[in-house]
Amino acid sequence: MTVSQDDPRSAYEQVADDLRRKIASGVLKPGQRLDGNARMADHYGVAAMTIRHALDILRREQLIVSQQGRGTFVASDPALPESAGEGLNMAGELGEIRAALELINSRLDRLETRVHERP
């Protein structure tokens, strides 16, 4: 997954949402070490600062923990109740649908403007 410029969410929110979904779905397992910031930045196509910001959000949500000199890990007991994973997946999907809809609406607006500008 790379960050989309068409998504109304900021790049760090997109990264945080993707990692949150992976934790909730079990793709990233408790205790699993995350890739380093530089590698994640390459993967998502963003700056390392964007990755740090996304990880700060997940740290505050107690989904990940960082250990000096060792790295960043999925929390051994992520602060997600079982049913929250489903809600996060739906929230992520709704965010993607909303972004697609906003893109479609902006394209329609441009088309309508062109039609009305014609003599």
Secondary structure, DSSP 4 states (H G I P E B T S, - for coil): ----TTSSS-HHHHHHHHHHHHHHHTSSPTTPBPPPHHHHHHHHTS-HHHHHHHHHHHHHTTSEEEETTTEEEE-SS-S--HHHHHHHHHHHHHHHHHHHHHHHHHHHHHHHHHHHH--
